[in-house]
Amino acid sequence: MPIGSSNRMRKVHSESRFAIDDLVDLAEPIDKLECTQNIRSIFHRVPSFGARLDAINKLTKSKNKYFFFLLIAIALVVVGALGARMAYKRSRQAKHMDLAKEVAAMATPLDLEAGSGSTSLAIVESLRAKDLGAFDMQLLSLRKNLDVQLSKFLIISDPEDLQIVSQHVSEASLKYPEFPFHIVDATSLVPELVFLSKHSESEDAPYYNDHKFGYITRMIVKLAAFEFVGGKSEFYLALDADVLCVRPTSYEDLVYEGKAVVNKGTISFDKMYQWKGAVDVLDGPFELLQDNVAYGGVPSLYNTRGVYKLKTYLEIEYQQPWRYSLLRYLFGWTDYSLYYSFLRMSGMFERYHTAKPQGVFRTTDLSEGTIGTKGWERWDFSETLDPKAQGAFVHLHGMLEVETEKVNEKLRRYFE
């Protein structure tokens, strides 16, 4: 049958309904757009459905416009809120920068006492009962290599360990009379510990029933010690028990032209949180982190006036005792990152310190890994403890966890 007659039969048969051949010519290629429009016209020929479809189309178009303008409004609100937050944050940071500089210009009551030598140095160390074996090794290294007039060797102990530590230090004072030991309870420097009693890196809130001399407390007492050594010395050296003095060191090696030396290096990825946390505590600008430079470490030298001004700044900022504020910030800062960040923020860094690589402690030629890990007894410490290398001190991570006999067997010969 010819194609045309077929189409005519379709037309006659379907005219009573929708005249499909007017919509689609089967002999011609199908135009999808035209076909879609024609099919829509079929539904419009049904009065009830067509009316509903028109209503739906109008409603959809109006809703689309509504949602479009709603999305624009939400986007504008979000952008405006973010802009306002950024502006507020910058304004607040600028305000705290100004506050830090005002504090830097304030006078301090920490003048050296009459007769105190300008070339004397104080040592501050937090000590636990478990640290005493490493402490003995440290004293050997200090007696051999540290040629500095000490105004005070301040030992800060956990109240629970105070009796054991006091007895051990008393015995050490007979063996090392050149060290002017002075022992204090940690609560003497941080009385807030009576109320906030347990602080350690494994905890996530500041309120506990049992006291523990955790790492946060040990960092706070290093800063709070300025009140005990101020007036005797302008600078003090903050030590941990696993730090050894490995080369002959004089006062001029540590304090050059009236400025204490500080290590300068790059902030490693695993230490970045310490510097971000310090900036957060100070509410300072993150521009302090843009140069990616780290200052200090373990051990570090602190200026008593610099720490006093840090204390003043924190008390003005938080309107409460500065030690309490730091006890509430359990994570993300260290004593040295907080101190040196504040000095940079206030413009006092160059007043009290001069920075250079390995200025205080060594960061190269160290034995890989942590003492106490598998196979550490076979390590060669000759380069690590080389008295001719740069850096007066070495921080031997893990030494506190190793039995005293094993430490003595491996390290004692370097300091006798």
Residue pairs with C-beta under 8 A, 6 or more apart in sequence:
3 26
3 27
7 21
7 25
7 26
7 27
10 20
10 21
11 19
11 21
11 22
14 20
14 21
18 42
18 45
22 38
23 35
23 38
23 39
23 41
23 42
24 30
24 35
24 38
43 49
43 50
43 53
44 50
44 53
92 283
93 283
93 284
93 285
94 285
96 282
96 283
96 284
96 317
96 345
97 284
97 285
97 345
99 313
99 316
99 317
100 282
100 284
100 313
100 342
100 345
100 346
100 347
101 346
101 347
103 309
103 312
103 313
103 316
103 346
104 309
104 346
104 347
104 348
106 309
106 312
108 305
108 308
108 309
109 308
110 226
110 230
110 231
110 304
110 305
110 308
111 231
112 118
112 231
112 232
112 233
112 234
113 231
113 232
116 151
116 231
116 232
116 233
117 149
117 151
118 234
119 149
119 251
119 255
120 148
120 149
120 150
120 151
120 232
120 233
120 251
121 148
121 149
121 150
121 151
121 233
121 235
121 236
121 237
121 251
121 254
121 255
122 150
122 151
122 152
122 153
122 154
122 229
122 232
122 233
122 235
122 236
122 237
123 150
123 152
123 153
123 154
123 236
123 237
123 239
124 154
124 156
124 221
124 222
124 225
124 228
124 229
124 236
124 237
124 238
124 239
125 135
125 153
125 154
125 155
125 156
125 238
125 239
125 240
125 241
126 156
126 157
126 186
126 213
126 217
126 218
126 221
126 222
126 240
127 135
127 155
127 156
127 157
127 161
127 165
127 169
127 241
128 157
128 158
128 161
128 165
128 213
128 241
129 158
129 161
129 164
129 165
130 400
131 241
131 242
131 400
132 164
132 165
132 168
132 241
133 403
133 404
133 407
134 241
134 242
134 399
134 400
134 404
134 407
135 168
135 172
135 241
136 172
136 404
137 244
137 399
137 407
137 408
137 411
137 412
137 415
138 239
138 241
138 242
138 243
138 244
138 245
139 172
139 175
139 176
139 179
140 412
140 415
140 416
141 244
141 245
141 246
141 414
141 415
142 179
142 245
143 176
143 178
143 415
144 245
144 415
144 416
145 245
145 246
145 247
145 248
145 249
145 387
145 392
145 415
146 245
146 249
147 248
147 249
147 250
147 251
148 249
148 250
148 251
148 254
149 251
150 178
150 179
150 180
151 180
151 229
151 232
151 233
152 180
152 182
152 228
152 229
152 232
152 233
153 179
153 180
153 181
153 182
154 182
154 184
154 225
154 228
154 229
154 236
155 165
155 169
155 181
155 182
155 183
155 184
156 183
156 184
156 185
156 186
156 189
156 218
156 221
156 225
157 165
157 166
157 183
157 184
157 185
157 186
157 213
158 165
158 186
158 211
158 212
158 213
159 185
159 186
159 187
159 211
159 213
160 211
160 213
161 213
162 183
162 185
165 183
166 183
169 181
169 183
172 179
172 181
173 179
173 181
182 228
184 228
186 193
186 213
186 217
186 221
187 193
187 194
189 220
189 221
189 224
189 225
189 227
189 228
190 217
190 220
190 221
190 224
190 323
190 327
191 323
192 321
192 323
192 324
192 327
193 199
193 211
193 217
193 327
196 206
196 207
196 208
196 324
196 327
197 207
197 208
197 209
197 210
197 211
198 208
198 209
198 210
198 211
198 212
198 214
199 206
199 208
199 212
199 214
199 215
199 216
199 217
199 327
199 330
200 212
200 214
200 215
200 216
201 214
201 215
201 216
201 330
201 331
203 214
203 330
204 330
205 330
206 327
206 328
206 330
216 326
216 327
216 330
217 327
219 334
219 335
220 323
220 326
220 327
220 335
222 238
222 302
222 335
223 302
223 307
223 310
223 311
223 335
223 338
223 339
224 323
225 236
225 238
226 236
226 302
226 304
226 307
226 308
226 311
229 236
229 304
230 304
230 305
230 308
233 304
234 303
234 304
234 305
235 254
235 255
235 260
235 301
235 302
235 303
235 304
236 301
236 302
236 304
237 254
237 299
237 300
237 301
238 298
238 299
238 300
238 301
238 302
238 335
238 336
239 298
239 299
240 298
240 299
240 395
241 399
241 400
242 395
242 396
242 397
242 398
242 399
242 400
243 298
243 299
243 361
243 393
243 394
243 395
243 396
244 385
244 393
244 394
244 396
244 411
244 415
245 392
245 393
246 362
246 384
246 385
246 386
246 387
246 389
246 391
246 392
246 393
246 394
246 414
247 386
247 387
247 388
247 389
247 391
247 392
248 387
249 392
253 261
253 392
254 260
254 261
254 301
254 360
254 392
255 261
255 301
256 354
257 354
259 350
259 351
259 352
259 353
259 354
260 301
260 302
260 303
260 352
260 353
260 354
261 301
261 353
261 354
261 355
261 356
261 359
261 360
262 295
262 296
262 300
262 301
262 340
262 353
262 354
262 355
262 356
262 359
262 360
263 294
263 295
263 296
263 297
263 300
263 355
263 356
263 357
263 358
263 359
263 360
263 361
263 363
264 293
264 294
264 295
264 355
264 356
264 357
264 359
265 293
265 294
265 357
265 363
266 292
266 293
266 294
267 275
267 289
267 292
267 293
267 294
268 294
271 294
272 289
273 331
273 332
274 332
274 333
274 334
274 337
275 288
275 289
275 294
275 337
275 341
276 286
276 289
276 332
277 329
277 331
277 332
277 333
277 337
278 332
278 333
278 334
278 337
278 338
278 341
278 342
279 285
279 286
279 288
279 289
279 341
280 329
280 332
280 333
281 314
281 325
281 326
281 329
281 332
281 333
281 338
282 313
282 317
282 338
282 341
282 342
282 345
283 317
284 341
284 342
284 345
285 345
288 341
288 344
288 345
294 337
295 336
295 340
295 344
295 349
295 353
295 355
296 336
296 337
296 339
296 340
296 360
297 336
297 360
297 361
297 395
298 336
298 361
298 395
299 360
299 361
299 393
299 395
300 335
300 336
300 339
300 360
301 353
301 360
302 339
303 352
303 353
305 352
306 339
306 342
306 343
306 348
306 352
307 339
309 342
309 346
309 348
310 322
310 338
310 339
310 342
311 322
313 342
313 346
314 322
314 325
314 326
315 321
315 322
315 325
317 325
318 325
326 333
326 338
340 349
340 353
343 349
343 351
343 352
343 353
349 355
357 363
357 390
358 364
358 390
358 391
359 391
360 391
360 392
360 393
361 391
361 392
361 393
361 394
361 395
362 384
362 389
362 390
362 391
362 393
362 394
363 391
365 383
365 384
365 386
365 389
366 384
366 394
367 376
367 379
367 380
367 381
367 383
367 384
368 379
369 376
369 379
370 376
370 397
370 398
371 396
371 397
371 398
371 399
371 401
371 402
371 407
372 398
372 399
372 401
372 402
373 398
376 398
377 406
377 410
381 410
381 411
381 414
383 389
384 394
384 396
385 394
385 411
385 414
399 407
